[in-house]
Amino acid sequence: MTGKPRTEYYGAQTGAHADVDTEEMKRDFGRRLQSLMIRRGWNQSELARRATDLLPAPEKGQKRHREVGRDLISNYIRGKILPNP
């Protein structure tokens, strides 16, 4: 065992569950996200704006809502992190 975290993942390429390491899953997500952006003609800024628009409104007492920044999108595409549920 390599010590890398592993998880069960439903891969878009294979269409089946596979046991893959987390780093591979991050890279695959980044490739799929970038491919989708290219098909839609969006850049990272446009995706960040559109994703922010889909977030829920601020709750009572909150001063402002969360944002999805370009840096976050960049980290997804580069395979550094995965989005939280």
C-alpha positions, 0 to 999 in steps of 0.5 A: 500500500502506498499510503495515498488516500483512496476512494471509490469513484464513479468515473465519467470515462469508464462509466463504472465504479473504480477504486482510484487515488484521490489525486487521480480523482482531482486531476480527472475532475479538473480535466472534465471541468476545463472541457466543459468550460471550453465547450461553453466558451467560458473562461475561469472568470465567467465560470466563477461569476455563474457559480456565485450566482447559483449560491444561496442568498445570505441568511438573516444577519449575514452581511454578504454571501459567499463567492466562488473566486477565480483562484478556486476555479483555477485550483479545481482545473489544476487538480489541486482540490475538489469542491466540497459537497 
